[in-house]
Amino acid sequence: MPDKSNDMKKVTRRTMLQRGAGVAALGAASALATTVSTPPAAAAPRDNASHSRADALPAAVAGIGIPDSRLAREAAAFARNASSETLFNHVMRSYLFACILFDRRGIRYDRELVFVSAVLHDLGMVEAYQTPTERFEVDGADAAQRFLEGQRMPAGRVAVVWDAIALHTNAGIATRKRPEIAMISVGSRVDFTGYELQKIPSDALEEVLTVYPRKGFKQNALNTMLSLCRTKPMAELMHPFAEVGRRHIPDFAVPTVEDMLFAAPFAE
């Protein structure tokens, strides 16, 4: 990729800083854009009769039951149809790891609510559900909400799913919330970073990885992060993915928090 001129770099940097300094305005504009544009519709899940046996979920993995309610089956089918095998296996491992850890702690939770939140939590990583301006977590939460409203899930339960998905990358906040919200952050973090993996019994870990193998998850996740940084860089403003963009993408111009601070239009 040829280098840009210094003048072009300055213009790009100045433009991004101006946008960064107006982060509140950006949020308002983002909300407006989401309101006036038609989000991608949640594709109707296949009829239960058309589900292949290969798509059927096991009754349990590593001693963790898989909910068999109509809603759980439809949510899993929807996630499987929308996602690559690598991504679907990740969301299933996230559910299983969360349940293993919380069951060992004796914490009570709504298993169907956790399962639905877990299997839908990365829809924002799927191109069909990405908007031009929102963080992927919000895109995913919105897509899950549309799907669940179509399934006539009660509004109060939909709101829990939305929070669980929107907050799942912010463990410091999510883990202070109710278990059904905290578990999506905990389970996905175990699978993404290995955090607390030592608390998963070795036989349970082996079974989870056998039933839902990783299939190149690390490189797949990196590729998706870079795609988001390239296609909607300002959605990564003050987001962990911005660091990935700065490392891998030449002239990635999304400002840092320090840049935003010193670009603020005050005399001192």
Contacts in CASP RR format, 6 or more apart in sequence:
PFRMAT RR
TARGET T0000
AUTHOR 0000-0000-0000
METHOD contacts of the structure
MODEL  1
MPDKSNDMKKVTRRTMLQRGAGVAALGAASALATTVSTPPAAAAPRDNAS
HSRADALPAAVAGIGIPDSRLAREAAAFARNASSETLFNHVMRSYLFACI
LFDRRGIRYDRELVFVSAVLHDLGMVEAYQTPTERFEVDGADAAQRFLEG
QRMPAGRVAVVWDAIALHTNAGIATRKRPEIAMISVGSRVDFTGYELQKI
PSDALEEVLTVYPRKGFKQNALNTMLSLCRTKPMAELMHPFAEVGRRHIP
DFAVPTVEDMLFAAPFAE
1 250 0 8 1.000
3 250 0 8 1.000
4 12 0 8 1.000
4 251 0 8 1.000
9 251 0 8 1.000
12 251 0 8 1.000
12 253 0 8 1.000
13 253 0 8 1.000
13 255 0 8 1.000
15 253 0 8 1.000
16 233 0 8 1.000
16 234 0 8 1.000
16 253 0 8 1.000
16 254 0 8 1.000
16 255 0 8 1.000
17 255 0 8 1.000
17 259 0 8 1.000
17 260 0 8 1.000
17 263 0 8 1.000
18 263 0 8 1.000
19 26 0 8 1.000
19 234 0 8 1.000
19 255 0 8 1.000
20 26 0 8 1.000
20 234 0 8 1.000
20 237 0 8 1.000
20 255 0 8 1.000
20 259 0 8 1.000
20 260 0 8 1.000
20 263 0 8 1.000
21 260 0 8 1.000
21 263 0 8 1.000
21 264 0 8 1.000
21 265 0 8 1.000
23 237 0 8 1.000
23 238 0 8 1.000
23 260 0 8 1.000
26 234 0 8 1.000
26 237 0 8 1.000
29 133 0 8 1.000
30 133 0 8 1.000
30 134 0 8 1.000
33 131 0 8 1.000
33 132 0 8 1.000
33 133 0 8 1.000
34 131 0 8 1.000
34 133 0 8 1.000
34 134 0 8 1.000
34 142 0 8 1.000
37 131 0 8 1.000
37 132 0 8 1.000
39 129 0 8 1.000
39 131 0 8 1.000
39 142 0 8 1.000
39 143 0 8 1.000
39 146 0 8 1.000
40 128 0 8 1.000
40 129 0 8 1.000
40 143 0 8 1.000
41 146 0 8 1.000
42 78 0 8 1.000
42 143 0 8 1.000
42 146 0 8 1.000
42 147 0 8 1.000
42 150 0 8 1.000
43 78 0 8 1.000
43 81 0 8 1.000
43 82 0 8 1.000
43 128 0 8 1.000
45 74 0 8 1.000
45 77 0 8 1.000
45 78 0 8 1.000
45 81 0 8 1.000
46 77 0 8 1.000
46 81 0 8 1.000
48 70 0 8 1.000
48 73 0 8 1.000
48 74 0 8 1.000
51 73 0 8 1.000
51 77 0 8 1.000
55 77 0 8 1.000
55 80 0 8 1.000
57 66 0 8 1.000
57 68 0 8 1.000
57 73 0 8 1.000
57 76 0 8 1.000
58 66 0 8 1.000
58 211 0 8 1.000
59 65 0 8 1.000
59 66 0 8 1.000
59 68 0 8 1.000
60 66 0 8 1.000
61 96 0 8 1.000
61 207 0 8 1.000
61 208 0 8 1.000
61 211 0 8 1.000
61 212 0 8 1.000
62 96 0 8 1.000
62 100 0 8 1.000
62 203 0 8 1.000
62 204 0 8 1.000
62 205 0 8 1.000
62 207 0 8 1.000
62 208 0 8 1.000
63 204 0 8 1.000
64 95 0 8 1.000
64 96 0 8 1.000
64 99 0 8 1.000
64 100 0 8 1.000
64 103 0 8 1.000
65 99 0 8 1.000
65 111 0 8 1.000
66 72 0 8 1.000
66 115 0 8 1.000
67 111 0 8 1.000
67 112 0 8 1.000
67 115 0 8 1.000
69 112 0 8 1.000
71 112 0 8 1.000
71 116 0 8 1.000
71 148 0 8 1.000
71 151 0 8 1.000
71 153 0 8 1.000
72 112 0 8 1.000
72 115 0 8 1.000
72 116 0 8 1.000
74 151 0 8 1.000
75 115 0 8 1.000
75 116 0 8 1.000
75 119 0 8 1.000
75 120 0 8 1.000
75 147 0 8 1.000
75 148 0 8 1.000
75 151 0 8 1.000
76 115 0 8 1.000
76 119 0 8 1.000
78 120 0 8 1.000
78 147 0 8 1.000
79 88 0 8 1.000
79 91 0 8 1.000
79 119 0 8 1.000
79 120 0 8 1.000
79 123 0 8 1.000
80 88 0 8 1.000
82 123 0 8 1.000
82 126 0 8 1.000
82 128 0 8 1.000
82 129 0 8 1.000
83 91 0 8 1.000
83 122 0 8 1.000
83 123 0 8 1.000
83 125 0 8 1.000
83 126 0 8 1.000
84 220 0 8 1.000
85 215 0 8 1.000
86 214 0 8 1.000
86 215 0 8 1.000
86 216 0 8 1.000
86 217 0 8 1.000
86 220 0 8 1.000
87 122 0 8 1.000
87 125 0 8 1.000
87 126 0 8 1.000
87 220 0 8 1.000
88 119 0 8 1.000
89 212 0 8 1.000
89 213 0 8 1.000
89 214 0 8 1.000
89 215 0 8 1.000
89 217 0 8 1.000
90 122 0 8 1.000
90 188 0 8 1.000
90 191 0 8 1.000
90 212 0 8 1.000
90 214 0 8 1.000
90 217 0 8 1.000
90 221 0 8 1.000
91 118 0 8 1.000
91 119 0 8 1.000
91 120 0 8 1.000
91 121 0 8 1.000
91 122 0 8 1.000
91 188 0 8 1.000
92 118 0 8 1.000
92 119 0 8 1.000
92 211 0 8 1.000
92 212 0 8 1.000
93 187 0 8 1.000
93 191 0 8 1.000
93 208 0 8 1.000
93 209 0 8 1.000
93 212 0 8 1.000
93 214 0 8 1.000
94 118 0 8 1.000
94 121 0 8 1.000
94 184 0 8 1.000
94 187 0 8 1.000
94 188 0 8 1.000
94 190 0 8 1.000
94 191 0 8 1.000
95 114 0 8 1.000
95 115 0 8 1.000
95 118 0 8 1.000
95 119 0 8 1.000
95 187 0 8 1.000
96 208 0 8 1.000
96 212 0 8 1.000
97 186 0 8 1.000
97 187 0 8 1.000
97 190 0 8 1.000
97 191 0 8 1.000
97 200 0 8 1.000
97 208 0 8 1.000
98 114 0 8 1.000
98 118 0 8 1.000
98 183 0 8 1.000
98 184 0 8 1.000
98 186 0 8 1.000
98 187 0 8 1.000
98 190 0 8 1.000
99 111 0 8 1.000
99 114 0 8 1.000
99 183 0 8 1.000
100 200 0 8 1.000
100 201 0 8 1.000
100 204 0 8 1.000
101 186 0 8 1.000
101 187 0 8 1.000
101 190 0 8 1.000
101 196 0 8 1.000
101 199 0 8 1.000
101 200 0 8 1.000
102 109 0 8 1.000
102 179 0 8 1.000
102 183 0 8 1.000
102 186 0 8 1.000
104 199 0 8 1.000
107 179 0 8 1.000
108 179 0 8 1.000
109 179 0 8 1.000
109 180 0 8 1.000
109 183 0 8 1.000
110 180 0 8 1.000
113 157 0 8 1.000
113 160 0 8 1.000
113 161 0 8 1.000
113 180 0 8 1.000
114 179 0 8 1.000
114 180 0 8 1.000
114 183 0 8 1.000
114 184 0 8 1.000
116 144 0 8 1.000
116 148 0 8 1.000
116 153 0 8 1.000
116 161 0 8 1.000
117 144 0 8 1.000
117 160 0 8 1.000
117 161 0 8 1.000
117 164 0 8 1.000
117 165 0 8 1.000
117 180 0 8 1.000
117 181 0 8 1.000
117 183 0 8 1.000
117 184 0 8 1.000
118 183 0 8 1.000
118 184 0 8 1.000
118 187 0 8 1.000
118 188 0 8 1.000
120 140 0 8 1.000
120 143 0 8 1.000
120 144 0 8 1.000
120 147 0 8 1.000
120 148 0 8 1.000
120 161 0 8 1.000
120 165 0 8 1.000
121 140 0 8 1.000
121 144 0 8 1.000
121 164 0 8 1.000
121 165 0 8 1.000
121 168 0 8 1.000
121 184 0 8 1.000
121 188 0 8 1.000
122 136 0 8 1.000
122 140 0 8 1.000
122 188 0 8 1.000
123 129 0 8 1.000
123 139 0 8 1.000
123 140 0 8 1.000
123 143 0 8 1.000
123 144 0 8 1.000
123 165 0 8 1.000
124 130 0 8 1.000
124 136 0 8 1.000
124 137 0 8 1.000
124 139 0 8 1.000
124 140 0 8 1.000
124 143 0 8 1.000
125 136 0 8 1.000
125 224 0 8 1.000
126 143 0 8 1.000
129 139 0 8 1.000
129 140 0 8 1.000
129 142 0 8 1.000
129 143 0 8 1.000
130 136 0 8 1.000
130 139 0 8 1.000
130 228 0 8 1.000
130 231 0 8 1.000
130 232 0 8 1.000
131 139 0 8 1.000
131 142 0 8 1.000
132 232 0 8 1.000
132 235 0 8 1.000
133 232 0 8 1.000
133 234 0 8 1.000
133 235 0 8 1.000
134 142 0 8 1.000
134 235 0 8 1.000
135 235 0 8 1.000
135 236 0 8 1.000
135 239 0 8 1.000
136 228 0 8 1.000
136 235 0 8 1.000
137 165 0 8 1.000
137 166 0 8 1.000
137 167 0 8 1.000
137 168 0 8 1.000
137 169 0 8 1.000
138 166 0 8 1.000
140 165 0 8 1.000
140 166 0 8 1.000
141 161 0 8 1.000
141 162 0 8 1.000
141 163 0 8 1.000
141 165 0 8 1.000
141 166 0 8 1.000
142 162 0 8 1.000
144 161 0 8 1.000
144 162 0 8 1.000
144 165 0 8 1.000
145 158 0 8 1.000
145 161 0 8 1.000
145 162 0 8 1.000
148 157 0 8 1.000
148 158 0 8 1.000
148 161 0 8 1.000
149 158 0 8 1.000
153 161 0 8 1.000
160 178 0 8 1.000
160 180 0 8 1.000
160 181 0 8 1.000
163 177 0 8 1.000
163 181 0 8 1.000
164 174 0 8 1.000
164 180 0 8 1.000
164 181 0 8 1.000
164 183 0 8 1.000
164 184 0 8 1.000
164 185 0 8 1.000
165 184 0 8 1.000
167 173 0 8 1.000
167 174 0 8 1.000
167 177 0 8 1.000
167 181 0 8 1.000
167 184 0 8 1.000
167 185 0 8 1.000
168 174 0 8 1.000
168 184 0 8 1.000
168 185 0 8 1.000
168 188 0 8 1.000
169 185 0 8 1.000
169 188 0 8 1.000
169 240 0 8 1.000
170 185 0 8 1.000
171 185 0 8 1.000
171 186 0 8 1.000
171 189 0 8 1.000
172 185 0 8 1.000
174 181 0 8 1.000
174 182 0 8 1.000
174 184 0 8 1.000
174 185 0 8 1.000
174 186 0 8 1.000
175 182 0 8 1.000
175 185 0 8 1.000
175 186 0 8 1.000
176 182 0 8 1.000
186 196 0 8 1.000
189 195 0 8 1.000
189 196 0 8 1.000
190 196 0 8 1.000
190 197 0 8 1.000
190 200 0 8 1.000
191 217 0 8 1.000
192 221 0 8 1.000
197 205 0 8 1.000
200 208 0 8 1.000
222 244 0 8 1.000
225 241 0 8 1.000
225 244 0 8 1.000
225 245 0 8 1.000
226 244 0 8 1.000
226 245 0 8 1.000
226 248 0 8 1.000
226 249 0 8 1.000
228 235 0 8 1.000
228 236 0 8 1.000
228 241 0 8 1.000
229 236 0 8 1.000
229 241 0 8 1.000
229 242 0 8 1.000
229 244 0 8 1.000
229 245 0 8 1.000
229 248 0 8 1.000
229 249 0 8 1.000
229 252 0 8 1.000
229 254 0 8 1.000
230 249 0 8 1.000
233 252 0 8 1.000
233 253 0 8 1.000
233 254 0 8 1.000
234 254 0 8 1.000
236 242 0 8 1.000
236 245 0 8 1.000
236 254 0 8 1.000
237 254 0 8 1.000
237 255 0 8 1.000
238 257 0 8 1.000
238 260 0 8 1.000
242 252 0 8 1.000
242 254 0 8 1.000
242 256 0 8 1.000
245 252 0 8 1.000
245 254 0 8 1.000
246 252 0 8 1.000
246 254 0 8 1.000
255 263 0 8 1.000
END
